[in-house]
Amino acid sequence: MATARISILVATTFLSLLSGLLLPAKTALADAQAVPRDWHTEWPRTDFSRSAIPYSEILSGGPAKDGIPAIDRPEFISIGAETGLAATEPVISVVIDGVARAYPLRILIWHEIVNDRLAGVPIAVTYCPLCDAAIVFDRRLDGRLLDFGTTGKLRYSDLVMYDRQTESWWQQFLGRAIVGTLTGSELTILPSRVEPVARFRDRHPDGKILIPPDPQARAYGENPYAGYDGSRTPFLYQGSLPANIAPMARVVAVGSTAWALSLVKARGEILTGDLRLRWHGGLNSALDTADITHGRDIGYVTVERYHTETGWRDAAHDVTFAFAFHAFHPDGILHGSGHTPPGQ
């Protein structure tokens, strides 16, 4: 079933190419004639005269605008009442002022964005399956409150979001507006973890966990990208590939510096500057088997930064595929790059 879905996406993208949806832009700062006509129809409020990237880098992922629906009214239950997830299943955990919530990847893989408010802070919890990038943003920008949806577009296989206030387009991997009125603006990335639900439960017994908006609407718990993180090349990717590391190998990225996940696993702990990276086992891959609960153990990493007044605190980071880090940080530093099997 998962293979069929990916085949449908490939076919949809190919048809889009044939129909002229993906015409190349003349310059990075687009003029009206460089924008595909269908974009103007679907996005009448987007200012396409402003762009930080060539439009030729943007591809259709298959779904239309909001075809992958963001969750705007998230519902939660106590983590102690949750019984449907395997102990090693991955969740994105966020803690603000002692208030903790977990967002299962089995839900995010179908919605990609959750617009939420935690301890009074408006946040966007985002997940791009094709990059395995789980990133949490503060939705406040220069006194404006934004909320986000999915464009159905990809750039370097990464989710392109849009804000509903100006319909500017945002690169999920960077939290940066790349098209529209807010082009060049950047969101603040907040610390979060991807960890096993059992670990979240141990750390935050009073925490809450996201539940599906409609349990019957989608095949929650099923991975529609079965086998993806064991493949040798990324899906719908147009860009150069990194040297000395498999493109689908996982890396731990902190800004423009990254460490191969295999390196962190081998060392157990890495101390560098004011950062501490630690390896832990017992986390299912959400992108391996069709049933997420049976995904192989890929482990997880905690990343902390030392503060003189408060000691070690979680630091903003992302565990992602090497090709994505290379695409968005082509001049970045990657430690431990060597031959690494896909998916590690």
N, C-alpha and C positions, 0 to 999 in steps of 0.2 A: 504493500500500500504506500509506504514511504517513498519507494523508488518511483512509483507512479506519480506521486505528487511532484517530485523533482523533475520528472520527465515533462509534466504539464507546464511547470515553470519555464523549462528550457524552450518548449514549443511556443509558449506565450511570448517569451522574449524574442524568439526568432521572428514570429509574426509581427511583433512591434517594430523590429528592425525593417522588415519588408514594407511596412506601412508608413515608414518615415518618421516614427516617433522619436528616433534617436539620432537626429541630424547633428553633425558636429558644429560647434560654435566657431566663429571666426577668431574671436579673441577671448581672453579670460574675463574682460569686462564686456558682458554681452550687450549687443544692440538688439532691437526688436526683431530684426529680420533673421537673427541667428537662433532664435528660440523656436523650437518645434510648435507648429500651430496648435496641436492638441493640448500643449501645456497652457496656452492662453485660455482655452476653453475650460479646462479643468481647474485652473488656478487664476481666476480673473483678478484677484486681490494681490497677487504676488508681483513685486516690482522686479521684473526680469532685466531691467536696465542696470541693476547692481548685482555683481557676481564676483566672487574671489577665485573662481576656478573655471576652466573651460567646460562648456556644457557637454562636450563630447565625452567627458569622464563620467557622466551620469547615465545609468542604464535603468531600464524598467526591470523590477524584480518579479513582475507578473501581476500582483494585485494592484488595484487602483487606489486612489486617495482613501485612506481609512479602511481599505479592504482588510487590513490587519487591524482590528479595532483596539485602540488604547482603552485601558480601564480608568474611568473617571470617578467612579463612586465605589472605591474598594471596600470590601467587607472582610472582617477578620474574626477569628475565634481565638480563644486562649490556646497557647501552645500545648498546655496539658490536656486539652480536649481533642487534639489532632491525633487521629489514628490511621489515616489513609496512606501516609508516606512511609517508605522504607527508611530505616535509621540513617542510612548512608546517602540518601537522596539530597541533591544540592538545593540550597536556598540562598538568596541574596539577603544578607542581614544588615540592618541599619540601626544604629543606636544614637539617639540625640538626647542629651540631658537626662540620661538614664532610662529613657523610654525606648523599648526595643521591638522591632517588627521584622518578620521574615517573609520573603516573597519567593515561593517555590519556582524553580525554573520550569517545572511541568506546566505552570500557568503562563509564565513570561514567554515561553517558546511560541505560544499562540497569540500573544497580545503585544509583546515587545516593549510596551510603555505602561507604567502605572503612574497617574497623577495623584499624589497623596499629600497629606500634611501630617507631620510627625513632631510632637512637642512644640507645636506652633510654627514649625518651619515648613514651607511649601517645598516638596521634593518631587522629582521625576525619577522613578526607578526604571532603568532601561536595560534591555538585553537584545543583542544582535546575534542570532544563532550562527550566521555564516562566519562571523569573526570570533564567536564565543566570548564576546565582550559584554561584561556586566558592569554598568557604570551608573552612579547615582548623582543627580545634579540638584543644586538649589535653584528653584524656579524663579527666583527674584533677580531682576536685572535693571539696575539704574532706576529704582523706584517703581518699576513696572512688574506686575505679576503675570507670568506666562504659564500656559498649559499646552501640552504637546500631543500631536497625533502622528501617524505614519503617512509618508508620501507615497509609498509603494515603489520608491526609487532606491537605487543603490549607487554608491561610489566606492570603488575598490572593495566591493562585496560588503560594504558596511551600510547599515541602516541610515537613511536620510530622513530625519524627523522634520516636522514643521510646527511652528507655534501658531495657535489659533487667533492670536491678537493681531499679528501683521502678516501671517502666512509666509514668513521668511522660512527658508530651508536650513536645517542644521545638521552638521556631521556628528553623528552619535559618538564616534570614537574620540573626538576632540572636544565636544561640547561647544563647537564654534559655528556661527552662522555663515553659510557659504553663498547664499542667494537671497536677495530681497532687501527690504528696508533695513534690517538689522545686520547686514553683512559685515563681518569683522568682529562682531560682539562675541564674547565668550562667557559661558556659564561657569559657576564655581562647582568643581567636582568635590563631593563629600566622601569621607571615608566609609567604606563598606567592606563586607567580606562575602565570598562565596564559600560556604561551609556546609557540612552535613547537618540535616535537621536535628539529629540527636545532639550534636555539639551545641547548636543554638539553644536547644531545650535545657541543656546542662548549665550554660552560661546565663540564661535569662528565663528561669522557670515562671516568671510572671509576664513573659513576652507574649505577643500575639502573632498569628500567622495568617496570611492572605488565603482566602478561599475563592473558588471560581465564581464569577458573576452568575453563570448558569451552568451547572455541572453537566447538563446534557447537550449543551451547545457545541462542544468540541471534545475531541478525544484526549482529555487531560490525562497525563501520564504516558501518553504515546509520543515518541520522538518522530516527527515527520521527516527528519533528515538522517534516517538510520544509516549507520556506517560512515557518516560524513567525516568525523574526526580521525578516521583511519585511512582516508583517501590520500592520494599523493599531491593533489592540486586543489585549490579552493574553487568554489562554484561561482560562476559569473564574475570572475576576476579579470580585469584588464589592467595590468601593471607589471612592473619588474618584480622578480622574486629575490629573496635574500640569498646571500652566498653563505656557504659553510653551515647551513642549518636547514632542515626540511621545512618547507613553507607551512605545513600543518603542525609542526612542533609547537608546544605551548611555551610561552615566555611570561615572566612576571614583569610588568612595565610600571615604572614610577616616572612619570613625565617622559623625557626623551632618553631614559636609561632603562635597560631591561636585562634580565637574567634568564637564561634557559631554565625551564622548570626542572629538567634533568640535572642541572648543576646544583640547584637548591636541594633537590632530593638527595644527591650524592653527599653533599656537605652537611645536611641536616639544619644548619644555621649559618647565615651569612651576616656579618657585621660590617657595615661600610658607612663611614661618616656618622650621622645620627640615625641611620636606618638599621633595623634588624628584620631579616627575613627568616622565617622558620617553616620547615617542611612538616606536614602531618599526613598520615595515611587515612584511608577510610571515606573517600568521596566518590560517588558514582559519576561517570561521564554522562551528561545529558544528551550527548550527540553520538553515542555508540550504538547500542541495540535499540530495536523498535520500542521495547518497554524500558523506560528510564530506570526502573528499579533494578534491572539486570545489567545496567551499564558497568563496564569494567572500572576498577579502582584506579583513578588517576591521581588521587591525593589532592591536597590543597595547601595553600601558603598563607600565613599571616604576615602582614607587613606593618611594622610599628616604627614610630619616630620618637626619639627621646626629647622630652621637654624638661628644662631645668626645674620648673615649678611642679610639674605633675608626673614626671617620669615617663614611662613608655605608654604611648597612645596610638591607636590605629591610624595609619596613614592612607591617604587616597592612592589607589593602585588599581591595576587591571591584570587579570590573567587571561591571555588572549593568544591567538595564533601568530606565529612569527611573521607570516606574510603581511598581516594587518599592521603590526608594529613597524615593519619595514616600509609599508606604503605611506604611513602617516608621519613617520620619523625617519626619513631616508638617510639622514646624517646622524641618527641616534647611535648610542653605544649599546651593544649587545654582548654581555659577558657569557662565556661558556658556549659560544656557537661552535659547533662541530657536527659530526654526523649524528643526528637525532632521529629515531624512527617517528613516523607520523603519529600524532595523537598523544605523545608523551609530554 
